[in-house]
């Protein structure tokens, strides 16, 4: 790594839940050097400043032509066109379909995490063959002979296993997991990330599965295999498992397999206090965080040790008040790691490491 220099396509979705793949790549990736993000609504602005009020030198541009022009003025010629969209259902929209041939004409390799596979489109594959570029469908299922069934070998893993689950989808689980990984390593504690979605793979997680591309019979086995492989190959002190969806989300009821097969020793729960309904599903009230904690602890038999906060739609002056209220209601620390860092989580984890 890195695989190459990437233009990230996120037209119409940057700084929205449907742009979370682009957000992850803008914040951190070992797989690519991100050159620019395409979203005409924010053209001319800095991507890091838009997301986190922290400029990072990645410009947002209006279209692929501007992105290519920008890369030609640097020492990093673009080699990849990465689809940074993560819409509900993972389907490719018309604008993206039109953008891909343009990227191929610039001889860019294409990486897509959508459920509409590039390699199944005869026109796109023909163009790719003529341009001698690669198409990678990150969500395309593995052949069944490469999949693993649950075996029980997870019980041999001696690392402290931490699952970062959420109270909703697109709530920041993966971002918190990466921040925690980096904080642990900075503190001298060896740690490995188990990515469970296409974005974590794009960010370079060494041990990655993509849960929503796996036949259901093998989901538990693939989770177990990823955790076990990280243990056998690296023997880290800590293994962080990225959550998917949430236990009670009507469309993305994720987390059950992670608790059952990953067998975490503790859980960190990511929560967006300002959300009243499940993301993208008006009329479906978000279950209270206290109820979600009880459900997780009942299923896993392990403790939720902290609440990590997604501060969307919360004024900075109100954030301490919100966190204090959550702490009083749950008896757990409430930490916004994007703002405060993960040192508070490290202090909590250290207590378990020394048990």
Number of C-alpha atoms within 10 A of each C-alpha: 9 13 13 18 21 29 29 27 29 27 22 16 20 26 17 15 19 20 21 24 27 27 25 19 24 23 19 19 20 17 19 21 21 27 23 26 34 28 22 16 14 19 16 12 16 20 29 18 14 14 15 14 10 12 14 13 15 17 22 28 26 17 17 22 14 15 22 19 12 17 19 12 9 10 7 15 16 25 22 27 27 28 26 30 30 25 17 12 10 14 14 19 11 8 10 14 12 10 16 21 18 13 21 24 13 17 20 25 22 23 20 25 27 21 18 16 17 23 16 10 10 10 12 17 18 12 16 23 13 12 15 13 18 17 21 15 19 21 21 19 16 13 8 10 6 8 16 17 14 16 12 11 13 21 12 10 20 15 22 17 21 24 25 28 33 33 26 27 24 22 25 24 27 28 21 25 27 23 16 22 22 18 18 22 13 10 11 10 15 17 22 26 26 26 30 24 22 23 26 28 21 26 21 20 20 15 20 24 23 23 23 18 16 19 12 11 12 16 23 22 22 24 31 26 24 22 28 23 16 21 20 12 8 12 17 18 17 22 25 25 29 25 29 28 20 25 20 18 21 15 15 17 14 22 22 17 18 24 26 14 23 27 21 23 17 22 26 23 25 30 23 22 20 12 18 14 15 22 19 13 12 10 9 13 13 21 16 11 20 12 11 19 20 13 14 21 15 11 11 19 14 15 16 22 18 23 28 26 26 23 23 12 11 14 9 11 8 10 18 14 11 16 21 16 13 20 16 11 11 16 14 16 17 25 25 20 20 16 12 9 15 21 15 15 21 16 10 13 18 12 9 11 11 6 5
